[in-house]
Amino acid sequence: MDFLKINGTKKIEGSIEITGAKNAALPLLAATILASNNVMISNLPNVVDIKTLLKLLRMLGATFDHKINDITINTTSLNKTQATYEIVKTMRASILVLGPLLARFGHCEVSLPGGCAIGQRPVDLHLKALEAMGAVIEIKAGYIKATAPNGLTGTTIVFDKITVGGTENIVMAAALAKGNTTIINAAKEPEVVQLCEVLRDAGVEITGIGTNTIEIVGNGGKLLEFKPFAVIPDRIEAGTYLCAGAITNSTLTITNVIPKHLEAMLVKLQEMGFGIQRGENSVTLTPANKIKPIHITTTEYPGFPTDMQAQFMALCTVADGVSIIDEKLFENRFMHVSELLRMGANITLNGTVATVVGTPNELFGTDVMATDLRASSALVLAALVAEGETKVHRIYHLDRGYDRLEEKLTLLGADIVREKE
């Protein structure tokens, strides 16, 4: 098993190119189940979650030519409709094949996702919506067994709470349904927007893209002809590197980004005293005279993303004052706190609220353990400014969503190496 060894307090600066967004690429790969042609995708992130979904698509019968960040995928030869537990247990996003498989074949079996370290993310909203479209759903032996005896039929779906995966699953299912589907209280994340745009470019009539009401005109089961497309840049990777520049109080430029996707994070960095210059597809962060504390409440896009909460908590440990972080979306997303405490951070928890008393220049290196994807990146950030050596263990979490993180940080001047346990 790999771990990262980091010697802190090194000066970092420079420029980093951001890769494609994992959370955009996953539903886009699932959407290729609806394709009648070879689908060419560029700017695909080279991370474990992508490889996992490709393994699932191959098990279903897809073929592809994968060259690191580019892929040509053909799903016309799909001959299986079961997503097994062995795959789904390693990545919850595998549930995204449910909608397109059911829409295309009229039946499928998808394993129930296993537990998740950051809390419960039930799929009942997905299932309820598919049942409203005419699906018959049975939960048996750990599998979602779905059939649509008469095909899926468009309807009005009101999500009781905003769900990114649920919105994506229903948009894909609705594309091949009969009649019109209206999704009310839809997610507005950039990843949802790109999925809708790619399907629209493939001939699906979709309106309301980027709003909380999306309308899809189903084509009654006809497979789609996809045009080549590039995955949008990863706003969470971008935010993580901006936090690396901020926690070390350095000048750092990120390129291949869409600045408006980062706005909630950029505003908070400015509140903390950092300079922010927005370019057309770049952002430059400049040092603060004094790193100020902040208040953060996580919420759905365009609000502050839960996927950046851990990284900003690491940053708050070096602020001059008391920061408050309220995690509204997941009930167990403070697992990194105990590890930051091991490094000398001063953090107290009260339910969903973390109070961080900034202690500039007082973090120290030690052995810490990653508990989930974003928590692992927070520990790396803290290690960049900790006195001495930090070893971050269980970084298979990190590899799920970050493409060559240690290589990119090394290019900026960090002292970070990957080693074997």
N, C-alpha and C positions, 0 to 999 in steps of 0.2 A: 504494500500500500504506500502511496506517495504522501509526502508532506512538504511544506514550504519552510525553508529556513531564511529568516529575515534579520539583518542587522540594521537597527534603526538609526535615526538622526542623520541620515544622508540627505544631501541637497538633491532635489529633483527639479527638472525643468525640461521644456521641449514641447514636442507636438506628437499627438497620437491620432491615428486614423481609426474611427469607430467602424465595427463590422455590422453585418445585418442583424436584425432583431430576432432573437430566438422566439419570442412570444408572437411575432408576426409570421415567422416561417412555419411554425407548427400547424396552425389552421390552414395555411396556404398549401402545405403538403397534403393535408387531409382532403382539401378541396379537389386535388387532382383525381380523386376517386370519381368525380363527376365529368372527367374529360374524355373526349372522343379522339384526342390527338396527343402526340408527344408534347409535353409541357417543358419549356425551357425556363429555368429559374437561375438568376445570378444573385450575387451578394448573399449567398447562403452562409450562415455562421457555421464554423467548424467546431461544434460543441457536442457533448454526449447526448443531450436530449434529441438533437436532430438525427443522430445516428440510430437512436432507439426507435424513433418513428419510422425511419426508412427501413429498419429491420422488420417492423410490423407490416409495412406496405409490401415488402418482399414476401413475407409469409402469406399475405392475402393474394399474391400472384403478380404483383407489379414488377416491372423491370426498369432499370435505370443505369445511366452512365454518370457517375458522381466523381467530379474532379475538385475536391476540397471546397471551394466556394461557389461552384457552378454545378448544376445538375440538369439532365434531360431525363424526364420520367414518363413511363408509359404504363397506364393502368387499364388499358383496353383488355388485357389478358387476365384481369382479376377472376379468380375461380373459387375463392373462399370468402366467407363472411363472418368469421369468428376471430375476435381479438382476444387472445388468451391471457390468462392471469400472469403468466411468466413475463409478458411484456408490460401489461398495464400496471403491475405492481411497482415497476421501476419508474413510471412516469405517468402522472395523473392526466396529462394532456392527451393521452391515447384515447380518452373518451370522445375526442373530437371526430373520430371516424364513425361514431354512432349515427349522426344525422345523414351524412352522405351515403353510407352503406345502405341504410334503410330506404332512402329516397331512390337509390339506383336499383336495388335488388328486391325491395319489398320485405326483406327479412335480414336479421343479423343477430349475432350474439357477441356482446362486449362485456368483459369481466368488470365487476364493480371495482373502482379504484380503491386501493388500500388506504391505510391511514397516512396522514401527512404531518410532518413535524411542526408545521406552523399553525395547525388547527384544522377543524372540520371544513370541508368544502363540498357539501352534498350535491349530488346530481339530480335531486328530486325536481328542480326547476326545469332541467332538460327534459326529463321524462314526462312531466305534467304537460309541457308544451307539445311534445310529440303526440301524446294521447289526444290532445285537443285537435290535432291534425289528422286523427283517424288511426293512429297506431295502437296496437294491442301490446301492452307491456307486461311481462312476467319476470319476477325476480326469482331465480331458482339456482341453487347450488353455487351461489356467488356470481352468477352471470345475469346481465340484463338481456332477456330474450325478447326481441322486438319484431313484430310482424305488422305489415300494412296490407291486409287482404285485398283492399280495393284501391291501393295506392294512397299516398298522402294527399290531403286536401287543404288548401289554404284557409286560414281563419284569422281571427284577431287574438293575439296572445298578449297578456299583460303580465310581465314579470313582477312578482311581489317585491323583489329586490334586484338591484342591478347585478347582472352576471355576465362576465366577459365570455366565458366558455359557452354558457347557455345561448347567448346572442349569436355567437359564431356557429354553433351546431344548428340552430333553427334557420339562420340565413342560408346555410348550405342545403338543408333539407327542403326549404321553401323554394329553392331555385328549380327543383325538378317536380315540385308538387303540382296539383291541378288547382288553378285559380289563384286568388290573391291572398297574401299573408301580410298582416300588419303586426309589427312587434312594438309594443308600448313599454316604456321604461327600458329601452335598449341601452347597452353599453356604448360609450362614445370614444373609447380608447383608439389611438392611431392604428393599432393592430386590427381592430374591428373595421375601421375605415378602409384599410388597404384590402382586406378580404372582400368587402363589398365592391370596391373599385375593380378588382381583378375579375370578379364574377360579372360585373356590369360590362367590362371590356370583352368578356366571353359571350355576351349576348343576352344576359339576364337583365330584365328591366327592374332597376332598383332606384327608389327615391328616398330622400330623407337621410342620405349617408352623412354621418357625423352629427346627427341629432338624436334625440331620445325616442323618436318614432321612425321606424324604418318600414317601408312598404316594398314587397317583392312580388312580382308577377311571375308565377310558376309557369313552366313550359310543358307540363304534363308528362315529363319523363325523358325528354330528349337530352342526350349527352351534349356537353358544351365544348366549343372549340376555343381553347385558351390561347392567348397571345403571350409572347415572351415577356417576362417582367423581372424586376430587381426587388429584393426584399428591402423594406425601409430600414434606415439605421436604427440601432438599438439605443433607445433613450435611457435605459437603465445602465447599460455599459458606459454610456456617455456621462451620466450622472456620477457613476462610481469613480471615473478618472478625474472628474472635476473635484470630487471630494478628496482624491489623492493629492491634487494640487493645493486644495484648501487646507488640509490637515498639516501639510508641510509648509504652508504659507509661501507657495512658489508661484511662478508664472508658468501657466500651462495652456496650450491650445489644443482643442479637439477639432478634428475635421471629419468630413462626411457625416454631418449631422443635420437635423432639421430643427433649428433653434426654437420654433414655436412649440415643439413637442416637449421641450425642456423648461418651459416658462415657470412652472411652479417651483422647480428646483433653483432656477437662476434668481428668482425673486428672494428666496430664502438666503442664498449665498450673498446677495447684495445687502440684505438686512444684517448679515454677520460682519459686514465691512469690506468684503472683497469687491474688487473691480470686475465688471463683466462687459466685454465687448462682443456684440453679436454681429457675425458676418452672414453672408447669404447661406453658406453651408458650414460655418465654423463658429466656435465660441472660444474666446480667450479669457482666462481668469488671471487676475493680478492680485498681489498680496494685500492683506489688510494691515492697517496700522495697529489695530487691536482687534482680535477675534471676539465678536460680541455674541452673547447667548441669544437663543431664539425660542419661540413656541411653534410647534408643528402639530397639526392634526391630519392624519392620513385619511384620504377619501378617494372616491372614484375620479377618473380623468374628467375635466382638466385640473382637478385638485392635486394635492401632494400625494405621490404614489407610495403605497405601502412597501413596494419593492425597493424604495430608497430610505426607508426608516432606519434600518440598521446602520447604513453607511453614515447618515447624518448624526446618529447617536455617537458613533466613533468620533466624528468631527466635534461634537459638542463637548467631549471630554477634554478638549484643549481650549475651549472658549473661556473667556474671562467673566464668569458669572454662572447663573443658574438657568438651565434650559428645561423646558417642559415638552414632552413628546406624548401625544395621545393617539394610541393605535386603535382606530375605529373598525377596521375590517377583519382582522384575524385575532382570535382570543389567545393565541399562544405564540405570538411573534416576538417575544422578548427573550428567547432562549440564549441569545448572545450576551445578555447582561452578565450572567455568572462568569463568563469567560473574560469579559472586559474588566470585571471586578478583580480577577486574578492578575490583571496587568496594572492594577492600581487605580482604576477608575472609581469615581464616587457617584454611584447610581442607586436610587431607591425606587421600588415599584409599589404602586397602589392600584390594583386592578389593571385597567387598560392604560394607566398613566405612568410614565417614567420621568423621574426628576433627576437631571444630570447636573451635578455641581462640577463645573469646569476646573481642572487642575493642570494648567499649562506646565509643560516640561516635567511632569511627575509620573508618566507612564513608564513601566519597565518591562523588559522582555521576559517571557516565561513560556512554558508549554501550554497551548490552548487547543481546543477541539471544535471544529466546525460542526454545527448542528443542522444547518440548512444552507441553501444556495446563497442568499443575501447575507446571512450571518457570517458566512466564511469570508466574504469580501470585507465586512466590517472589521474582522480581526486582522486581516492583511493591512488595512488602512491604519489601524491603531499601531501595528507593529512598525510602520514606517517612521513613527515619531517616538517609539519606546526606546528607552536607554538599554543597550545590550541586545542580546539575541532572542528572537521569538521563533518558536516552532509551531506552525499551524498544521494540526493533524486532521485526518479524514477529509482531505480536499477533493475527494470524488464529488462532493457537493458542489464545489467551486467549478469543476470541469463540466458540470451539467449546463452552465450558462455563460461562461467566460472563455473566449477564444484567446489562448496564449497570454493570459494575464501576466505571468511572471516575466515573459519575454518583453512585453510592452513596458512594464515597469522598469525593467533593466535598461531599456533604451532611454528612459528618462533619468537614469542615474541611481535607481534604487539598488541596494545590495540584497538580492533575493534569488534563491536557487531552489530547484525541485530536487528532492532526494528520496531514497527508498527507506522505509522503516526497517 
